[in-house]
């Protein structure tokens, strides 16, 4: 049986990493690994080459097509499946991923036959086996929503795994033709590795805890080590919600890498309180090559931190910054941009970052209520649009104190300062670096992001107008 896996592109209104990074579709590589030994599998990465779906369908008629989707991909994921449906009318179409799990009703569409809820490797393999056996109804497959003549019906739940050790190694042969085009910011090549899933902390804006039902689902250090050792890329992104949730697990993994002499550069997400509590684990990882830690500092106001469920001590962010500075690890700091922000709020963050040299990157994140989160339930009535392309953590989706156009200009100005600070702190101003392919590519991507921010106020209805829902 022939199976086509599709990584959809970001749409034109989406701002963010699409302009400054291309990351391998790790979820599809894992799903593909679960069926590639039995079926003929091809993967199309439309984020890298949008035209590849059309070219592939000219000579490959799939029996099953699966597309993954984050929230910003709803329109483009559905468009990809419609394209498949036109080329292969009898093809079974399946959508899965983070957003379909949290808000499957966004995919109640004639282009979709099945929606996978939760971890999809085992579920997709079962779907493909059933299809190969002639199944049409899929009533016995747990963990899916299926389209019937009477509408979409949800089957029984598939329990989340206690750990990820039974999952296969990603099948990176599926992305072999794209791998030289994957990069991250100023890193010329990048590999993505999953060491865990889920998070148990109660931040009201984060969908990770909702996805994992409050559980932390680890993968053994031995399996992660085996995967890292097989990679040719020198820069590795840990695509976890909170890599250091279990410090002993990460201590073992870091020590294994050191003992084996495997020295790469790593990017990971970590909470500020775990950095402080597990200083010695981070000391091991500094030696192993941990280069950049993404930490949600969120706010400089402790009352705000408490209100959003960020249960940390008042001085924990300062102490985390000090730990990383001592160890020589850079921080990528995330700050929430609240609807009442003004110029002084941005200036205050800029002064704070300027005073902390270990903060290399800054991400300004307008408060975004993602469907399925406590924040969404609280703010759903205040949202100005249901256009999923702009749920990208860069658009203002609720009424703001300042006119949105002015806020986007302030964000542009602040991001400009971030870029200049990075150039200075990493020495990227040197001619041999500044005019390299990777830096010129980054500059071009930043310019695209700036242009999008300049017109971003046009993407969301002005406050006071009726919300507009845009679909594919």
Order of alpha helices (4+ residues) and beta strands (2+ residues): beta-beta-alpha-beta-alpha-beta-alpha-beta-alpha-beta-alpha-beta-beta-beta-beta-beta-alpha-beta-alpha-beta-alpha-beta-alpha-alpha-beta-alpha-alpha-beta-alpha-beta-alpha-alpha-alpha-alpha
